[in-house]
Amino acid sequence: MRRTLVYLSVYLFAMRNSWIAWTGTAFVVVGMSVFAVWDIWLQTRTTRPVYMPVSLAPGLITTPEFRTNLSAQYTIEIEVKKTVPFETLNCLLGMSLMPGQRCDRPPVVRASWTLASEGRAVKTGTSDSDDGGGWAQDTVARELGTFWLEKGKLYVLHAEFSEDARALAPTDPHLKIEVQSDFYEGSMFTGFLLLRGCEGMTVLGLLMLAVAILRWWIRNRRPHYHLAAH
């Protein structure tokens, strides 16, 4: 505690009438706070407003009402776990296989969907016009469509499944609405640039503070001469 008070006293003395110390302090504060604010903003974005289990039996599925605090392009997907043979899973989902490979069964995921807000249809689509998707370590996702969501607005999604896809029941299927991967890639790039910039600003601020303290120390180490009064 005493050492902390000593360091604080040295810092306060160095700050007096020193533009270098004040500028260095500002650089440190800005450098440490900007990235923290960015990270808090990123962590609080609604990147997956809907994630709900579905049976994939023929019929209509309606999501609960949802909103997001991020205006961005979102994707509707059916996500399943890799609990059945990989080739069979891809065939049932209607996912593209390697060239030359053929499916021994037809796809069972076929749906038309409507995105609504305030009782009005915002966008409609079908899975037939979108055969994208993605493979993760433990899951496979079949894309049904994409749409733009405005932050703050209230939405609901209606999805009508025309085929009996209950063969996918062992894979624990979920209906997922998630921001497109471009958002994550852009956030990583922006975060990297911010981190490097904030690191540089913080280091520069610490160097300026060190210079201010060194100048104060040298100035106080100089001998002071006083003329004797006659």
Buried (B, 14 or more C-beta within 10 A) or exposed (E): EEEEEEEEEEBEBBBEEBEBBBBBBEBBEBBBEBBEEBEEEBEEBBBEBBEEEBBBEEEEBEBEEBBBEBEBEBBBBBBBBBEBEEBEBBBBBBBEEEEEEEBEEEBBBBBBBBBBBEEEEBBEBBBEEBBBBBEEEEBBBBBBBBBEBEEEEEBBBBBBBBBEBEBBBEBEBBBBBBBBEEBEEEBEEEBEEBBEEBEEBBEBBBEBBBBBBEBBEEEEEEEEEEEEEE
